[in-house]
Amino acid sequence: MSEEIKKIEPPIKIWAPSTKEDWDITLGMQEISIKTFSHRILDHLRF
């Protein structure tokens, strides 16, 4: 039972930011990927 939970649970602990700098980098990367993603959607909607 406990092994089943481990498989379903996302491996957040592996890349969880530990310092404030790590948080800034992680959030910045997410912001960039969200922006690129939305730009791609907008490009598709234009055509």
C-alpha positions in Angstrom: 0.0 0.0 0.0 2.7 2.5 0.9 4.6 1.7 -2.3 1.5 2.5 -4.4 1.3 5.9 -2.8 5.0 6.6 -3.5 4.4 5.9 -7.2 1.4 8.2 -7.5 3.0 11.0 -5.4 4.9 13.4 -7.7 8.7 13.6 -7.0 8.6 17.2 -5.8 11.2 16.5 -3.1 13.9 15.9 -5.8 13.7 19.4 -7.3 12.1 21.3 -4.4 14.0 24.6 -4.0 15.8 24.9 -0.7 17.1 28.5 -0.8 15.5 31.8 -1.9 17.8 31.9 -4.9 16.6 28.4 -5.9 13.0 29.6 -5.6 13.6 32.6 -7.7 15.2 30.4 -10.4 12.4 27.8 -10.3 9.6 30.4 -10.4 11.4 32.3 -13.2 11.7 29.1 -15.3 8.0 28.4 -14.7 7.2 32.0 -15.7 9.2 31.7 -18.9 7.7 28.3 -19.9 4.2 29.6 -19.3 4.9 32.7 -21.4 6.3 30.6 -24.3 3.4 28.2 -24.0 0.8 31.0 -24.2 2.7 32.6 -27.1 2.5 29.3 -29.0 -1.2 29.1 -28.4 -1.7 32.7 -29.6 0.4 32.0 -32.7 -1.9 29.0 -33.5 -5.0 31.1 -32.9 -3.8 33.7 -35.4 -3.7 31.2 -38.3 
